Amino acid sequence: MIIESLSPWQLWLVAGLLLLVLEIFTPGFLLACLGIGALAAIIPAAIGLSIVWQTIVFLVVSVLSLLLLRPFMQKRAERAVPHVPTGADALVGRQVLVTETIDPSTDRGRVAVDGDVWTARSATGITIAQGTRVEIVSYESIVLYVQPVSAN
């Protein structure tokens, strides 16, 4: 069999590369840290040290990379993905028109957003007339909180 014909350093190389390739398909950088440990174990294997020393190097380097490298890589991966607001989060900051007067005393009012009608409340506690352009400042459940757009 092919595996039986490989020397120890070649086995560590195959294991390390396999773990690094598998990391592509799994989140968290765990397999990458183990792959780095396996690649480090090539050194004692190549100079003829016993499997005990190879395993010690593998474990020490894997644990060190888990403790030192993994947190850094996870933070870097989180920074690389920009936050893209979706759903109601994407509405905050948008300017829309009031379709039904927003009256804080009756808790009634509606705005139109991309053809959909949403229940709206005044974020500032004032009455906002129908036809007024407002900015969505927040939301709670299915209610949008709006304030009039200042005329500059």
VOPAGU-2260 file (C-alpha; in pm, 1 decimal, decimal comma):
REM VOPAGU-2260
SITE   aa  ch    i         X         Y         Z
SITE  MET   A    0       0,0       0,0       0,0
SITE  ILE   A    1     119,3     356,7     -68,3
SITE  ILE   A    2      98,7     475,6     295,8
SITE  GLU   A    3     330,1     196,8     410,2
SITE  SER   A    4     595,7     311,1     162,5
SITE  LEU   A    5     601,8     670,5     292,1
SITE  SER   A    6     864,1     779,7     541,3
SITE  PRO   A    7     749,5     951,2     865,1
SITE  TRP   A    8     827,4    1303,1     740,3
SITE  GLN   A    9     622,7    1236,1     426,4
SITE  LEU   A   10     329,6    1116,9     638,9
SITE  TRP   A   11     345,3    1438,0     844,0
SITE  LEU   A   12     358,8    1638,3     520,5
SITE  VAL   A   13      51,8    1462,5     379,9
SITE  ALA   A   14    -134,0    1501,6     711,8
SITE  GLY   A   15     -42,2    1870,7     738,7
SITE  LEU   A   16    -141,7    1954,6     383,0
SITE  LEU   A   17    -463,2    1754,3     413,9
SITE  LEU   A   18    -557,5    1941,5     732,3
SITE  LEU   A   19    -482,5    2276,9     568,4
SITE  VAL   A   20    -696,2    2186,5     266,7
SITE  LEU   A   21    -981,2    2067,7     490,8
SITE  GLU   A   22    -967,3    2402,8     674,0
SITE  ILE   A   23   -1101,4    2563,8     357,7
SITE  PHE   A   24   -1430,9    2380,6     412,6
SITE  THR   A   25   -1464,5    2436,4     788,8
SITE  PRO   A   26   -1480,7    2757,9     990,3
SITE  GLY   A   27   -1275,3    2837,7    1296,6
SITE  PHE   A   28    -909,8    2779,0    1200,9
SITE  LEU   A   29    -892,2    2463,0    1415,2
SITE  LEU   A   30    -778,2    2234,5    1135,0
SITE  ALA   A   31    -528,8    2496,8    1017,1
SITE  CYS   A   32    -364,9    2498,4    1361,2
SITE  LEU   A   33    -344,4    2119,0    1358,8
SITE  GLY   A   34    -204,1    2134,4    1005,4
SITE  ILE   A   35      67,5    2375,0    1119,1
SITE  GLY   A   36     151,4    2135,1    1402,0
SITE  ALA   A   37     172,7    1844,9    1158,0
SITE  LEU   A   38     401,3    2042,7     927,4
SITE  ALA   A   39     623,2    2130,2    1224,2
SITE  ALA   A   40     648,7    1759,3    1308,8
SITE  ILE   A   41     827,1    1709,7     976,5
SITE  ILE   A   42    1146,2    1850,5    1132,6
SITE  PRO   A   43    1196,8    1585,4    1404,1
SITE  ALA   A   44    1082,6    1316,1    1159,4
SITE  ALA   A   45    1332,8    1430,2     896,0
SITE  ILE   A   46    1626,6    1422,3    1137,7
SITE  GLY   A   47    1532,7    1075,2    1257,4
SITE  LEU   A   48    1388,8    1144,2    1603,1
SITE  SER   A   49    1139,8     895,6    1745,5
SITE  ILE   A   50     763,9     912,8    1701,8
SITE  VAL   A   51     742,7    1032,9    2063,2
SITE  TRP   A   52     940,7    1349,1    1978,0
SITE  GLN   A   53     745,6    1395,5    1656,9
SITE  THR   A   54     419,8    1376,1    1852,2
SITE  ILE   A   55     547,4    1617,3    2117,8
SITE  VAL   A   56     643,1    1872,8    1851,3
SITE  PHE   A   57     306,4    1822,9    1680,4
SITE  LEU   A   58     115,0    1877,6    2006,4
SITE  VAL   A   59     321,9    2173,4    2128,4
SITE  VAL   A   60     309,0    2359,7    1797,0
SITE  SER   A   61     -61,6    2281,5    1753,5
SITE  VAL   A   62    -147,3    2410,6    2101,4
SITE  LEU   A   63      69,7    2720,8    2057,5
SITE  SER   A   64     -89,6    2801,3    1724,0
SITE  LEU   A   65    -435,1    2745,3    1877,4
SITE  LEU   A   66    -354,0    2985,7    2159,7
SITE  LEU   A   67    -159,2    3248,3    1964,7
SITE  LEU   A   68    -252,7    3229,8    1597,8
SITE  ARG   A   69    -618,6    3124,6    1603,6
SITE  PRO   A   70    -755,7    3430,3    1793,3
SITE  PHE   A   71    -563,7    3662,8    1561,0
SITE  MET   A   72    -690,9    3485,0    1249,5
SITE  GLN   A   73   -1051,0    3480,3    1374,3
SITE  LYS   A   74   -1044,2    3856,1    1439,4
SITE  ARG   A   75    -890,5    3915,0    1099,3
SITE  ALA   A   76   -1157,9    3702,6     930,3
SITE  GLU   A   77   -1434,7    3894,6    1108,4
SITE  ARG   A   78   -1288,4    4227,4     992,8
SITE  ALA   A   79   -1262,5    4103,7     635,1
SITE  VAL   A   80   -1638,3    4051,1     606,9
SITE  PRO   A   81   -1819,1    4385,2     601,9
SITE  HIS   A   82   -2150,0    4409,0     784,6
SITE  VAL   A   83   -2426,4    4429,1     528,5
SITE  PRO   A   84   -2754,1    4530,9     688,0
SITE  THR   A   85   -3049,8    4316,0     588,2
SITE  GLY   A   86   -3420,6    4318,3     658,8
SITE  ALA   A   87   -3537,1    4598,6     885,6
SITE  ASP   A   88   -3173,6    4690,5     966,5
SITE  ALA   A   89   -3136,9    4802,0     605,2
SITE  LEU   A   90   -3423,9    5048,7     649,2
SITE  VAL   A   91   -3253,3    5258,7     916,7
SITE  GLY   A   92   -3128,7    5581,9     761,6
SITE  ARG   A   93   -3363,7    5565,2     463,5
SITE  GLN   A   94   -3588,9    5858,8     376,4
SITE  VAL   A   95   -3953,8    5778,3     308,5
SITE  LEU   A   96   -4292,0    5952,3     282,6
SITE  VAL   A   97   -4562,6    5951,0     548,4
SITE  THR   A   98   -4879,6    5797,9     397,0
SITE  GLU   A   99   -5099,0    5838,2     706,8
SITE  THR   A  100   -5043,2    6115,8     961,0
SITE  ILE   A  101   -4828,3    5998,3    1250,8
SITE  ASP   A  102   -5007,1    6100,8    1569,4
SITE  PRO   A  103   -4835,5    6016,9    1900,7
SITE  SER   A  104   -5162,8    6060,0    2094,3
SITE  THR   A  105   -5333,8    5778,2    1901,3
SITE  ASP   A  106   -5025,5    5569,8    1817,8
SITE  ARG   A  107   -5133,3    5570,4    1454,5
SITE  GLY   A  108   -4934,4    5645,0    1145,6
SITE  ARG   A  109   -4793,2    5479,8     837,4
SITE  VAL   A  110   -4505,8    5522,7     594,4
SITE  ALA   A  111   -4441,5    5371,3     252,4
SITE  VAL   A  112   -4111,3    5193,9     196,5
SITE  ASP   A  113   -4049,3    5054,2    -151,9
SITE  GLY   A  114   -4421,1    5003,2    -204,7
SITE  ASP   A  115   -4476,3    4837,6     134,4
SITE  VAL   A  116   -4673,4    5015,9     404,2
SITE  TRP   A  117   -4526,1    5007,0     756,0
SITE  THR   A  118   -4668,0    5117,7    1087,6
SITE  ALA   A  119   -4471,4    5421,1    1202,5
SITE  ARG   A  120   -4425,6    5616,0    1523,8
SITE  SER   A  121   -4264,4    5953,1    1579,6
SITE  ALA   A  122   -3918,5    5915,7    1732,4
SITE  THR   A  123   -3940,1    6272,0    1865,4
SITE  GLY   A  124   -4297,9    6257,1    1997,0
SITE  ILE   A  125   -4438,0    6513,8    1753,0
SITE  THR   A  126   -4724,4    6479,8    1506,3
SITE  ILE   A  127   -4599,7    6433,5    1150,4
SITE  ALA   A  128   -4837,9    6519,5     866,5
SITE  GLN   A  129   -4917,1    6298,2     571,1
SITE  GLY   A  130   -4683,0    6367,4     276,8
SITE  THR   A  131   -4390,5    6468,9     499,7
SITE  ARG   A  132   -4049,6    6325,3     413,3
SITE  VAL   A  133   -3908,5    6143,8     716,4
SITE  GLU   A  134   -3597,1    5946,8     801,9
SITE  ILE   A  135   -3618,8    5605,2     964,4
SITE  VAL   A  136   -3407,4    5624,4    1280,9
SITE  SER   A  137   -3485,7    5285,7    1437,9
SITE  TYR   A  138   -3735,4    5003,7    1451,5
SITE  GLU   A  139   -3892,5    4775,4    1706,4
SITE  SER   A  140   -4053,6    4457,4    1578,7
SITE  ILE   A  141   -4264,5    4578,0    1284,1
SITE  VAL   A  142   -4290,0    4942,9    1387,7
SITE  LEU   A  143   -4058,9    5202,7    1233,5
SITE  TYR   A  144   -3955,7    5508,4    1436,2
SITE  VAL   A  145   -3913,2    5814,6    1218,2
SITE  GLN   A  146   -3830,6    6182,4    1240,8
SITE  PRO   A  147   -3889,4    6461,3     990,0
SITE  VAL   A  148   -3603,5    6533,2     752,4
SITE  SER   A  149   -3464,8    6879,4     820,3
SITE  ALA   A  150   -3501,1    7114,1     522,4
SITE  ASN   A  151   -3149,6    7239,2     442,6
